[in-house]
């Protein structure tokens, strides 16, 4: 789809590399410009063969060139790369690319129709824009973290960096829109992605509900407050999700269990004083996790198991799609686009591995 599109990638860690991995899988050529020290993700967190797993998970199918952008030669090489490119994506603190001589205005001088995307926590301007923060901070400030609470009302510490990934999705959306716009108008464009702002964009329902009703946890039938849309523990201490919002699914669920007397309790509350809720809790504990999976596959009632990460690769649904695959270089990777056939897949690059190839392509 994106064959012939060249992306110069100045990003590190996760949001930008995740974005460009998705573009690479769509066929774009990704040239990863690293500092002489390399993307910090190479050397942080859990390591495999002295390389960070976060780097390995998000940088396959890319080419790497190491440049010292603070030196004239490095800057000139970067501008030469950009002059032959379609997209620039960067994730430095606001102002850094400008100080290096690689801001949007400078880049326009060598490639007027460039699509330029900046990813940051709080945007390019404003009192928070220069502050260092991480995923949990963006989730906290945006109001999203407040939607993930335990039964005591305390925010739950997430084990997935949702903000980073959403920032990557949003960057791709704007880059692709920029490419379409250039096709229609012949003009390039600049795009500033604030990760925090993107998280707030998820809360349209919540904001309106709160303003109209004062309820801060969104649409009440979706927040775990009714028995037909909730999570239940099984006999072997696993969990099943039940999402029988529509009457036909709830009726199907109740009839399959021989409990037509529950049909009228469809939207009753998940409260200790609700006898049907207590019966449901007890019922789920009469079958094991796998017994409930068999039930969910036999009865059309919007039920699915709460799988652990280690179970995904052997789950029939994901296994058929080969969504998680053993790579030729000895680890496991996850496809970004499950419906597309992957091309020959290149492993995550060694730092500066493609310098000669990349330079030859622009200086011949």
N, C-alpha and C positions, 0 to 999 in steps of 0.2 A: 504493500500500500504506500509506503513512504520511501521506496527505493529511489535513490537520487537526491534525497534530502540529507544535507550534512549539518550536524549539530556540534557546536563547540561547547563543551561541558566544563565549566569552571566550578562545579559543585563538589562538596565533600559530605561525609557522614551518610545521611539517609534520605531526606526529602528529595533533593535533586537527583542523586543516583537512582532512586526508585523511579522517578519520572523518566529519566533517560533510558532506563532499562525497558520500560514499557514502549518507548519510542523505538528502541533498537529491535524489539520483537516485532514491531510493525514494519521493519525494513529500513529504518533510518540508519545512516552511518554516524556513530557517536565517537568523537575524538575527545577523550578525557584529558584535560590539561591539568597536570598536577605540579605542585611545588617540588623543589629538589628533595624535600623530605617525604613527599607523597601524601596522598589522602590520609588524614589522621585515622580514619576507620581501618586502615591496613594494620595498625598497631595497637588498637584498643579493644577492650572487651575480651570475650572468649576467643582463643586463637586456635587455628589448625595449620600446622606446618609454618608457624610464625606469622600467619596472616589472620587478621580479624575476620570472624564469621560474618559480621555485618557487611564488610567489604565484599567477601566472597558471594554473599547472597544477592547483591545488588549491582554487580559490575560485569557480568558476563556479556559477551557480544559487543565489547567496546575496545577501542584502541587507546593506548596511553602514550602521552608525551610529557616529559618533565621539563618545565621552564621556570627560570627565575624571573618573575614578572617585574621585579624591582631593578633589574638590569636592562640596559637599552636593547641588547641583543634578544633577550627574552620577550620584551614588549614588542619589538618589531616582528618577531616570529609569530607571536599571538595575533597581531593585526593582519599579518599575511594569511594566517589560517582563516581568520574571520572574513577576509575579503573574498574567499572562495566558498563561504558557508551560507546557509540559509537561516540558521538559528543560533543564538547565544543564550545560554542559561547559566546563571550564577547565584550563589547563596552566601556571599560574604555579608558582613554587617553593612548597613547603608553607608554609602560614601567611599567604601574601600576601592571598588572598581574605578570610580572617578579619579581617585588619587593615583591609581596605577596607570592612568591614561587609557582605560578600557571601559569608561562609562558609555552610555548610549550615544551621547553627542559625538564623542570621539570615534566610536565604531561606525556611526553613520557616514563619517568622512571616507571610510574605505569600503563600506557596503551600505548604500543608502536604503535599500529595501530589506534590511535585516529584521528578523523577528527576535526581539530581545526580551528575555524574561528574568526578573529578579525575584527570588524567594527569600522572605525574611519573616521573623516572628511577628512584627508589628507594623510592617510597611516601611516605606522609605522616609517618611516624615513624622513629626510629632514627638512628644516627650518620652515615649517608651521606645522609639525606634532604634536608639543606640545601645539599649540595654541587652546584656546577654541573658538568654533564658533557654529553657528546654521544653520538651513535649508536655510534661506534667504542668508546667506553668501556663502554657497556652490553653490547655484543657481547663485549668482552674479559672483563669480570667474570663474565658469565653462563656462559662456557665455549663459547659458539657460535663465537667467532672461532677458537678452537683446533681446530675441525673443518674449517677452510678453510686448508690448508697446501700449500706447494709440495713438490716432490720432495726438497728438502733439509730439510723439516720446519719451515720458517719460516711463520708466519701470513701469509696473503695479505691485502693491504689491499683490502677490498671497495669497489666503485664504486657500490653501491646501499645506501641506509640502511635495511637490513632491520628494525632495531629500531624505528625510527620508524613504519614501516608496520604492523608487527605490533602496536605499541601502539595504533594507530588501529583496527585490526580488533578488538582486545580491548575497547576502549572501546565500540565499536558493539555487540558481543555483550552487554555488561553493560547498556547503555542499553536495548536491545531486551528483554532479560530483565526489566529494571525496569519497562518499560511493560506487559509481560504480567502481571507480579506485581501491578501497580496495578490492572489490569483485573480480576484475580481477588480481590484483597483490599481495594482502595480506598486502599491506603497507598503513599506514596512511598518512596524509598530512596536511600542514599548509596553510591557505588562509587569505590574508590581503585584506580587502575590503575598498577602499577609496571611500567615498560617492561622493566626487567631481569628481574623475576620472570616476565613473560610469555615472555621468551626461554628461561629455564630450563625452562619448561613444555614446550618443544620437545624436551627431552633425556631424556624418560622412558625410551626404549629405551637410550640411551647410558649413563645412570646405572646401570640394572640390569645391562647387559652388563659395565660396568666393575667393579661390585661382585662379580659372579659369576665373571668371567674375568680381570680386570685389564686388559682391552683398552679403551683410551680413545677409540677412533674409531668406536664404534657397531657395528652388525651387519656382520660382515666381508664378506658378499657384496655390500654396498651401498657400501663405502668405496673402491672402485677397486682392490681387491686380487685380483679374478678377471677372467679374460679376457672373459667373456660379459657383464660389466656395467662398461663402461669407455668412455673417450673416445679416439678415434683420429684421427690427422692424415691428410688427404687429399693427393692429388698436388699440388694448388695451395695447400697450406699453410692449408687450412680444417679444420674439425673436425666429426666425426659422433659422436653419442652412441649407444651400443649397450646395450640393457637386456634381453637375452635370458635372463632368470632361469629361466623355466619351460622344461622340456625340449622341449616342442613348438615353442617359438619358436627355441631354439638349433638344433634339428634342421632347422627350416624354413630358417634362415640358412645352415647348412652345406650342405644339399642344393642350395639355389639357387646356391651357389658351386661346386658339384661337389666339395665337400670333406667327404664323409661320414666320412673318417678323423679329422676333428676332433671328431666327436660325443662321443667318450669323454673329451675334454679340457674338457668343459663348465665345471667349477668349478676348473680349474687356475689357477695363480697368474700375476699380471702381473709376472713376474720375468725378468731377462735370460737365466737358465738354462733357461727354458721354450721349447722350440723352436716350439710352436704359437703362443705369444704373439709371437715374433719373426716368424713367417710372417704372422700377422694384421697386424702393424705394416706389413710390406712390402706385403701385399695392399691395404690401404687406400690406400697411396700409388700404386697403379696406376690409380686412377680419380679424376676431379675431384670437387669438392664437388657439382656439379649432377648428375653421373652417379650418385653415391651417393644423392642425393635421389630420383632416378628409381627406383633399386633399392629404396629404403625404401618407396616408394609402391606398388611392384609385389609386394613380398614381405612377408608378415605376420610381421615378426621384431623388433618393438619397436626401431626405429631412427629417429632424428630428427636433423636438422641443428642445429648450434650457430649460431643466427642472430645477427647483429648488430642493434642497435636500429634502425638506418637501413633495415633490410630488412623490418621488421615490417609497415609499412603497405602494402607491395606483395605480401606473402606471401598466396597464395590463401586460406589458412585464416582469417587475420585480416581480409582484405579482404572476404570474404563476410559476415562478422559486423559489418563497419564498426566494429570495435573501436577503431581509430584514425581520427579523422575531422578534416577541415578545418573549423574553426569559422567562423561567420558574421562574427566580428570579426577574422579574419586570422591565426590561429595553428592549431596542431594540438593536439587534446585526446584523452584516452583514456577510454572508457566504463568505469564502475565495475561495471556489471552487464550482461554481454554478452547475456543472454537477454531483456532488457527494452527496449521501445521508449522512446527518450528523448522527453520532452515538449519544448515550445518551450524552447530553452536560452538562458538569460540569461548574458551575459559576466561575468567577474570584476568585482565592483563597484569603482567609484572610492571612495576613502575618504569615508565619510559620505554617500554618494550617496542613500541611502534614508531620511535622517533625517525628513523631513516625512511620508513615507508611513508609516513605522513609528510615529511619535508620534501621527499622526492615528488610527491603528488602535487605540490604547490609551486615548486621551483623549477620543474622541468620545462 
